[in-house]
């Protein structure tokens, strides 16, 4: 079978080749599995300049076809501002022509799209305007209700099959009239395997590893750290963060007030790596307010590394974090609940280690690649 795959903006900033968003990791790994199973796979993605590069998780020997990017991106690609909305009409027409030409020239049996709502709209528009092969859409998040819903629903229904990896997204999309089925995938990034020669000490950390913004709950994290750092002087309360245009104010100043609160900015120095931080952690604190992808991979990857995780009870997070077994769920923005949950983990280190073992087992059982190739090929054959 000849399978085309569309993933927008696979390229990233140079130096961030291992820091890859989940919506890119997942399809690239899926392509590699399909290629290993004997299928011919192609990637269609957007053009990029010399300041960007392809990620290290790119599968080997896969043909790549580049098309223009019709979306208005704003400053999000170079991490200087928010994502813009809308498209450039002239560029959209060109992108549609390019993609249809590639699909026909390469004789795709199916074109598989990966992304959020606007990628679903693109798939539907392509089918409506003459894409010669079926279009399958893997959606990572249900952004409903949509603006201009009657129009967007028309394009959603042109897509041959819509699939997702979580019950939360499937339920929501079906509710809003976009028939969606479940196709689970696994994780790509194994943080423990990224370890090189750094020394790993005993578990003595609490870790937040996300952009330090209100959307990601960094303000909640700092409030919790400031409350508990004096009570647990033997614990290192760590924030591993990337540069961001909208980080919470006074982050460095607040962290510096406590000897056991440490702020690590990427690229980290002083022998600090993410595997070291993760493998030495008793808990990951992740009170995210804005879920960017379902499943939220930063949480799944923390659990897979064997670390209990405290996270916000929203979207599909309850499909990963099981309260009292491998972590805790807290209401959005609730500092008291986050403090109490973390205190319960730190006060019983033996139980925390057991919860870490549960975390690894649970995520491997729920999100894995065991049957992915067989399941997705069945979907391709059904739409053909």
Residue pairs with C-beta under 8 A, 6 or more apart in sequence:
1 39
1 40
1 109
1 110
1 377
1 380
2 39
2 40
2 42
2 106
2 107
2 108
2 109
3 31
3 34
3 39
3 40
3 41
3 42
3 108
3 109
3 110
3 111
3 112
3 380
4 41
4 42
4 44
4 102
4 103
4 106
4 108
4 110
4 111
4 112
4 133
5 27
5 30
5 31
5 41
5 42
5 43
5 44
5 111
5 112
5 113
5 114
6 44
6 45
6 99
6 111
6 112
6 113
6 114
6 115
6 119
6 122
6 123
7 23
7 24
7 27
7 28
7 43
7 44
7 45
7 114
7 115
8 45
8 46
8 69
8 71
8 115
8 119
9 24
9 45
9 46
9 48
9 69
9 73
9 77
10 24
10 28
10 43
10 45
10 46
10 54
10 55
10 58
11 45
11 46
11 48
11 52
11 53
11 54
11 55
12 19
12 20
12 21
12 24
12 52
12 53
12 55
13 51
13 52
13 53
13 77
13 78
13 79
14 51
14 52
14 53
15 267
17 53
17 54
17 55
17 56
18 55
18 56
18 194
19 242
19 266
20 55
20 56
20 57
20 189
21 292
21 293
22 140
22 292
22 293
22 296
22 297
23 114
23 115
23 116
23 140
23 293
24 55
24 57
25 55
25 57
25 188
25 189
25 297
26 114
26 138
26 140
26 185
26 188
27 112
27 114
27 138
28 43
28 55
28 57
28 58
28 59
28 188
29 57
29 59
29 185
29 186
29 188
29 369
30 185
30 372
30 376
31 41
31 43
31 59
31 62
32 59
32 60
32 62
33 369
33 372
33 373
34 41
34 373
34 376
34 377
35 41
35 59
35 61
35 62
37 373
37 377
39 377
41 59
41 62
42 62
42 63
42 64
42 65
42 102
42 106
42 108
43 62
43 63
43 64
43 65
44 64
44 65
44 66
44 67
44 99
44 102
44 111
45 64
45 65
45 66
45 67
46 66
46 67
46 68
46 69
47 66
47 67
47 68
47 69
48 66
51 78
52 77
57 188
57 189
63 106
65 102
65 106
67 94
67 95
67 98
67 99
67 102
68 91
68 94
68 95
68 98
69 91
69 95
70 87
70 88
70 91
70 92
70 94
70 95
71 84
71 86
71 87
71 88
71 118
72 84
72 85
72 86
72 87
72 88
73 83
73 84
74 81
74 82
74 83
74 84
75 81
75 82
75 245
76 82
76 83
76 84
79 242
79 243
79 244
79 245
80 245
81 245
82 246
96 125
96 126
96 129
99 111
99 126
99 131
100 126
100 129
100 130
100 131
100 132
103 111
103 131
103 132
103 133
104 132
108 133
109 133
109 134
109 380
109 384
110 133
110 134
110 135
110 136
110 160
110 380
110 383
110 384
111 123
111 126
111 131
111 133
111 134
111 135
111 136
112 135
112 136
112 137
112 138
112 376
112 380
113 119
113 120
113 122
113 123
113 135
113 136
113 137
113 138
113 159
114 137
114 138
114 140
115 137
115 138
115 139
115 140
116 139
116 140
116 141
116 143
117 139
117 141
117 142
117 143
117 144
117 146
117 152
119 137
119 139
120 137
120 139
120 155
120 156
120 159
120 162
120 178
121 152
121 155
121 156
123 135
123 137
123 155
123 158
123 159
124 135
124 154
124 155
124 156
124 157
124 158
124 159
125 155
125 158
126 135
127 134
127 135
127 158
127 159
127 160
128 155
128 158
134 160
134 161
134 380
134 383
134 384
135 158
135 159
135 160
136 159
136 160
136 161
136 162
136 163
136 376
136 379
136 380
136 383
137 159
137 161
137 162
137 163
138 163
138 164
138 165
138 183
139 162
139 163
139 164
139 169
139 173
139 180
140 164
140 165
140 169
140 293
140 294
141 169
141 291
141 292
141 293
141 294
141 315
142 164
142 168
142 169
142 172
142 173
142 176
142 294
144 172
144 173
144 175
144 176
144 178
145 176
146 152
146 153
146 176
149 176
153 176
153 177
153 178
156 162
156 177
156 178
157 178
160 383
161 181
161 379
161 382
161 383
162 173
162 178
162 179
162 180
162 181
163 180
163 181
163 182
163 183
163 379
164 170
164 173
164 180
164 181
164 182
164 183
164 294
165 182
165 183
165 184
165 185
165 294
165 295
165 367
166 182
166 294
166 295
166 315
166 316
166 319
167 182
167 316
167 319
168 294
168 315
168 316
168 319
169 180
169 294
169 316
170 180
170 181
170 182
173 179
173 180
174 180
181 379
183 372
183 375
183 376
183 379
184 366
184 367
184 368
184 372
184 375
185 367
185 369
185 372
186 367
186 368
186 369
186 370
186 372
187 297
187 300
187 301
187 304
187 363
187 367
189 297
189 301
190 304
190 305
191 274
191 275
191 278
191 279
191 301
191 304
191 305
192 275
192 278
192 279
192 305
192 306
194 273
194 274
194 275
195 273
195 275
195 276
195 279
196 273
196 275
198 271
198 273
198 275
198 276
199 271
199 276
200 275
200 276
200 279
200 280
201 280
202 280
203 279
203 280
203 281
203 282
203 349
203 352
203 353
204 234
204 235
204 236
204 280
204 282
205 235
205 236
205 237
205 238
205 277
205 280
205 281
205 282
206 225
206 235
206 236
206 237
206 238
206 281
206 282
206 283
206 284
206 285
206 342
206 346
207 238
207 239
207 240
207 277
207 278
207 281
207 283
207 284
207 285
207 302
207 307
208 218
208 221
208 238
208 239
208 240
208 241
208 284
208 285
208 286
209 239
209 240
209 241
209 274
209 277
209 278
209 284
209 298
209 302
210 216
210 217
210 218
210 241
210 286
210 288
210 298
211 218
211 241
211 242
211 244
211 247
212 218
212 239
212 241
212 244
212 247
212 248
212 251
213 244
213 246
213 247
213 248
214 246
214 248
214 289
215 288
215 289
215 290
216 286
216 288
216 289
216 290
217 286
217 287
217 288
217 289
217 312
217 333
218 239
218 241
218 247
218 248
218 251
219 248
220 287
220 333
220 334
220 335
220 338
221 239
221 285
221 287
221 338
222 239
222 248
222 251
222 254
222 255
223 335
223 339
224 285
224 335
224 338
224 339
224 342
225 237
225 255
225 258
225 261
226 254
226 257
226 258
226 261
227 335
227 339
228 235
228 237
228 339
228 342
228 343
228 346
229 235
229 237
229 258
229 260
229 261
230 258
231 343
232 260
232 346
233 259
233 260
234 260
235 260
235 282
235 346
236 260
236 262
236 280
237 258
237 260
237 261
237 262
238 261
238 262
238 264
238 277
238 281
239 251
239 255
239 261
239 262
239 263
239 264
240 264
240 266
240 268
240 272
240 274
240 277
241 247
241 263
241 264
241 265
241 266
242 265
242 266
243 265
243 266
251 263
252 263
254 261
255 261
255 262
255 263
256 263
264 272
264 277
268 274
278 284
278 302
278 305
278 307
279 305
281 307
282 307
282 308
282 345
282 346
282 349
282 352
282 353
282 356
283 307
283 308
283 309
283 310
283 327
283 342
283 345
283 346
283 352
284 299
284 302
284 307
284 308
284 309
284 310
285 309
285 310
285 338
285 342
286 298
286 299
286 302
286 309
286 310
286 311
286 312
287 310
287 311
287 312
287 330
287 332
287 333
287 334
287 338
288 296
288 298
288 299
288 311
288 312
289 312
289 332
289 333
291 314
291 315
291 316
291 317
294 315
294 316
295 316
295 317
295 319
295 320
295 367
296 311
296 315
296 316
296 317
296 320
299 309
299 311
299 317
299 320
299 321
300 320
300 363
300 367
302 309
302 359
303 309
303 320
303 321
303 326
303 327
303 359
303 360
303 362
303 363
304 359
304 360
304 363
304 364
305 360
306 356
306 357
306 359
306 360
307 356
307 359
308 326
308 327
308 328
308 345
308 352
308 355
308 356
308 358
308 359
309 321
309 326
309 327
309 359
310 321
310 327
310 328
310 329
310 330
310 338
310 341
310 342
310 345
311 317
311 320
311 321
311 327
311 328
311 329
311 330
312 329
312 330
312 331
312 332
313 329
313 330
313 331
313 332
314 332
317 329
318 329
319 366
320 362
320 363
320 366
320 367
321 327
321 328
321 329
322 358
322 362
323 329
325 355
325 358
325 362
326 355
326 356
326 358
326 359
326 362
326 363
327 355
327 359
328 341
328 344
328 345
330 337
330 338
330 341
331 337
345 351
345 352
345 355
346 352
